[in-house]
């Protein structure tokens, strides 16, 4: 960690060891990372938590988390949407959950340069990506899931599709590192990006009250430059409570630290580090006595809810700090400039 980053962490009283330690302490012996002790596990947030472990320097634990996914992957390349104490709790199989491993693995590689681990996890990641792409339509959007009874739910979600877009970018980068030529993935990426940019009618608009639908297409790099700035500006007042953070949903007075941190990631990805840091500073004091962070709180009465200490919320706090202050070599994983120049 550079001297500037260390100074900023000290100024903001961010205890990296405490935040990453919460995730590490919650992780089970088999590598699984539930939301909180005794809570459920879902594959997407499990990967997010593993990325937090990487930022905090717990590389062995991160590898263990990714190996848990290899051990639990279904034959078709997917995972169930939720597990409870290792037992499937929701047998829905979601496209964005099957593909997000690629983001975690590329983040790990940027942190460590460990090509051998990419090779170990290649087959698992490839099958997960292909499961998602089997749900892509000719128009480019990706259906969100296969139901427990085996039916394809023919609905595309903007946040989920944006996450898949980011996953595809990372999967293609990993394929290049390992010497695999997969032009079909590049074609799928381009079709998905075109759908998100130019065919909004293809996506379920009932989710537009959720802030993630607003900024995820920017975070994933679908919208860049002036288009990204325009998208952020258009709905800023809808979701931002000045001095507090981002509403999870536009019609409720509930500020969530994960969405606020993800917005700071999106702003940093655009190159607007100054505004990203300002918003990050709004939430950085919202923590428990042990140094870990709240999930969310109501405004203006500041009722902390839920009271659990959530692994993936704390992980994205670390990722936001990394993007702003450059804590690790993976700090720029979402940067639009990185992908434009290097991938």
Secondary structure as UniProt FT lines:
FT   HELIX           3..12
FT   HELIX           16..26
FT   TURN            29..30
FT   TURN            37..38
FT   HELIX           43..55
FT   TURN            56..57
FT   HELIX           59..72
FT   TURN            75..76
FT   STRAND          82..84
FT   TURN            85..86
FT   STRAND          87..90
FT   STRAND          93..94
FT   HELIX           95..99
FT   HELIX           101..112
FT   HELIX           115..133
FT   TURN            134..135
FT   TURN            138..139
FT   STRAND          142..146
FT   TURN            148..149
FT   STRAND          152..156
FT   HELIX           158..178
FT   HELIX           183..198
FT   HELIX           200..202
FT   HELIX           205..207
FT   TURN            208..209
FT   HELIX           211..219
FT   TURN            220..221
FT   HELIX           225..234
FT   HELIX           236..239
FT   STRAND          240..241
FT   TURN            242..244
FT   STRAND          245..247
FT   TURN            250..251
FT   STRAND          254..256
FT   HELIX           257..270
FT   HELIX           273..283
FT   TURN            284..285
FT   TURN            289..290
FT   STRAND          296..298
FT   TURN            299..301
FT   HELIX           311..325
FT   TURN            329..334
FT   HELIX           336..342
//
